[in-house]
Each structure stands twice: as structure tokens, then as C-alpha cells.
């Protein structure tokens, strides 16, 4: 005997946040957002929505341990990039330019 198709009133609830969906496939797609969006860097607290972005970010920490800013603690891959970063603390560089460094 085959199982009957779900009735229109059947609902599928997320066990993590209690959102309700009308199909199991919608619930499965939703559940992926929980596992993909909770990647938080243990070193700086930034969150990432994909595993690849998280892994790339963590690699930056590994390669930036040599040049640490003594003012804010940010790490950089080279002395040149750290020197450029220091211009922010001196007020000579806008924060928008800094976001491309990290």
C-alpha cells in the first residue's frame, strides 16, 4: 500500500525556530539556513552564511598572525598592509578603505 499524499492542511514545523511550511521540501530548504548561517569565527566573532566564506576568513587569521596592530588588535598579512591600516588610527584613511584590507 502506498502512503497518501499530504493533505492541504498538513504542515511541517522547523524544530529549531518553529516556523511552519506547507511542504517537506520547503522545510528542508529552510533547515539548511540554520546550519549554513551559524558559522561564527571563534577568534573575532564574525558570522558567515556559507562554509566556504567561513573557511576563507579563518585562513586569513592564520596568515595574519605576524603583523598585529597594537591599537586595535587586528592582524594583517604584511607590514605594508599594517602600515596602511595604521593610517586609520591616525585619521588619514577612511574606514571604507580599511574594509578592503581585512
C-alpha positions as CSV (number, residue, x, y, z in Angstrom):
1,X,0.0,0.0,0.0
2,X,1.3,3.4,-0.8
3,X,1.0,6.4,1.5
4,X,-1.5,9.0,0.8
5,X,-0.2,12.4,-0.4
6,X,-0.2,15.1,2.3
7,X,-3.5,16.9,2.8
8,X,-3.6,20.6,2.1
9,X,-3.9,21.3,5.8
10,X,-0.8,19.3,6.7
11,X,2.1,21.5,7.9
12,X,5.8,20.9,8.5
13,X,7.4,22.8,11.5
14,X,11.0,23.6,12.0
15,X,12.3,22.1,15.2
16,X,14.8,24.9,15.7
17,X,12.7,28.0,15.2
18,X,9.1,26.7,15.0
19,X,8.5,28.2,11.5
20,X,5.8,26.3,9.7
21,X,5.9,25.2,6.0
22,X,3.3,23.7,3.7
23,X,5.7,21.2,2.2
24,X,8.5,19.0,3.4
25,X,10.8,20.3,0.7
26,X,10.3,23.9,1.8
27,X,11.1,22.8,5.4
28,X,14.3,21.0,4.2
29,X,15.5,24.2,2.4
30,X,14.7,26.2,5.4
31,X,16.6,23.9,7.8
32,X,19.7,24.4,5.6
33,X,19.7,28.1,6.6
34,X,20.2,27.1,10.2
35,X,23.2,25.0,9.6
36,X,24.8,27.4,6.9
37,X,24.2,30.6,8.8
38,X,25.6,29.7,12.1
39,X,29.3,29.7,11.2
40,X,30.9,32.1,13.7
41,X,34.6,32.8,13.8
42,X,35.9,31.8,17.3
43,X,38.7,34.4,17.0
44,X,36.8,37.6,16.1
45,X,33.0,36.7,16.3
46,X,32.1,37.4,12.6
47,X,29.4,35.2,11.2
48,X,29.3,33.7,7.7
49,X,26.4,32.3,5.7
50,X,28.4,29.7,3.8
51,X,31.1,27.2,4.8
52,X,33.5,28.5,2.0
53,X,33.3,32.1,3.2
54,X,33.9,31.0,6.8
55,X,36.9,28.8,5.8
56,X,38.4,31.7,3.7
57,X,38.0,34.0,6.7
58,X,39.7,31.6,9.1
59,X,42.6,31.2,6.7
60,X,43.1,35.0,6.9
61,X,43.5,34.7,10.7
62,X,46.1,32.0,10.2
63,X,48.1,34.2,7.7
64,X,47.8,37.4,9.7
65,X,49.5,36.5,12.9
66,X,52.8,38.2,12.0
67,X,51.6,41.8,11.9
68,X,49.3,42.8,14.7
69,X,48.0,46.3,15.3
70,X,49.0,47.3,18.8
71,X,46.0,49.7,19.0
72,X,43.0,47.5,18.0
73,X,44.5,44.0,17.7
74,X,43.6,43.5,14.1
75,X,46.0,41.2,12.2
76,X,47.5,41.7,8.8
77,X,49.4,39.6,6.3
78,X,52.2,42.1,5.8
79,X,53.9,45.1,7.3
80,X,52.8,47.2,4.4
81,X,49.2,46.4,4.9
82,X,49.6,47.1,8.7
83,X,51.2,50.4,7.9
84,X,48.2,51.3,5.7
85,X,45.8,50.2,8.4
86,X,47.6,52.5,10.9
87,X,46.6,55.5,8.8
88,X,43.0,54.8,10.1
89,X,44.1,55.3,13.6
90,X,46.0,58.5,12.6
91,X,42.9,59.8,10.8
92,X,44.4,59.8,7.4
93,X,42.3,56.9,5.8
94,X,38.6,56.5,5.7
95,X,37.1,53.3,7.2
96,X,35.7,52.3,3.8
97,X,39.2,51.7,2.5
98,X,40.0,49.7,5.6
99,X,37.2,47.2,4.9
100,X,39.0,46.0,1.8
101,X,42.1,45.2,3.8
102,X,40.7,42.6,6.1
